[in-house]
Amino acid sequence: MKKTANQREYSTSFTVLFLLSLTLFTSCSSSKMAANANAAKDSIVYGDYFTGNTLRYDFYHSGNSNNEYYTFDCVMREGVWAGSHTALINPFEYGEQHFRIVDASSSKVIYKNNYCTLFNEWQTTPEAASVERSFPEGLIFPEPKNDFYIEIYARNKSTKKMEKKHSHLVRINSYNIRPFEAQYESIDIHIGGDIEHSLDIVLLPDGFTAGEKDKFLASCLMWQNALFGYAPFTQNKHRINIRAVWAPSQQSGISEPGNGKWCNTLLGTRFFTFDSERYQMTEDFQTVRDIAANAPYESIFILTNTDKYGGGGIYNFYGLGSAGKTGRTGEVYVHEFGHSLMGLGDEYVEVGNTVSALYPANKEPWEANLTTFVNFKGKWEDMIPAGTPVPTPYDPSMLNMPQGELTIGTYEGGGYLEKGIFRPTPQCMMNQLRDFCPVCIRAIEKYLDYICK
Ligand SMILES: [Zn+2]
């Protein structure tokens, strides 16, 4: 596939970054809405089971390349629950992990959500073959009224089926549940609707000192303008809220360990994550949650005070991007948000890449915008015009065509691979940072419909 100079530059520069971002997006079943059939069949009346607050369960996610285990840290009572009161059992099959809240007396699953983690990405690095590590993590959910079990599931490395890895009985009246005290200012950037029926995004600063508040807020406005510049977010402003938490760091800038630069910042963001220079992330997800909790939120995006390009996006974990001036900062924000909001896969190809543990040919990716045809049903087959060939022929001139003139089909290449995996159109935000393709747009809208119920 011939690309323009810009596109080639983007692709080669950010390959490793996105590869790592998507490391955990290995295969499983498709986006069929039947994840937890038993629980989904029974409607759950929010007021019967939940107090209205947010509860947070902190733990350490530990292990090596083959094993993982979880050790409990603490439970914290945070502010008002910002999520839906009816979308309590996530029906999508996105993610490498999920967790369930089970009512202890009735054994009924009263809440379930899906996610991915930085730990799962680390498991694929060479280091994980010889060293055990622990990553601080935390899960948030509506506070149950009664005692409950929290159960954490992760995909089996071979079968990709979810397996229960951790279960813990939490006594809701325990004096060990800590109250959270807000200590940072929450600033409204855009308020589209009430928190119950909206997607609540929180923007967090890292590496901005007390004197750099205006710079951070300017970055927040840029982030907002970038997001609302693309369908389907443009049309969904009325059900998206964006708030910023102003939490300054001791030092300005972001650590670059490989260049000998260390900065004392609030979230501990750094380049050279997992030895990839442009992979800018923080491993301290509990501190990220501490800062995010100063505003009602469901989705986290971190803006870092650096001109150096880097970042990533992990599904239902966090997205991260540099606030400094790089050519296509706004597009990169939206691309990473596509990963962190709902785990959209990268649709681009790395020339010469033919085999990947990320997308084995015998497994269907769980991402809504990629397929290996192992289980295509329920993805975008209904959007493909009758008679469209498989694979759909690709011509480089299609890169210059308006999105609306492109035929939705199954174009070979995607998920970094040249062969054996297919994407919906030649162009997309998840490919060359153009407009989202119609398949991604529909998937995002479906996800927003669920979150905003
Ligand atoms: Zn797409």
Boltz pocket constraint, residues with backbone or C-beta under 6 A from the ligand:
constraints:
  - pocket:
      binder: B
      contacts: [[A, 347], [A, 369], [A, 424], [A, 427], [A, 428], [A, 429], [A, 430], [A, 436], [A, 437], [A, 438], [A, 439], [A, 440], [A, 441]]
      max_distance: 6.0
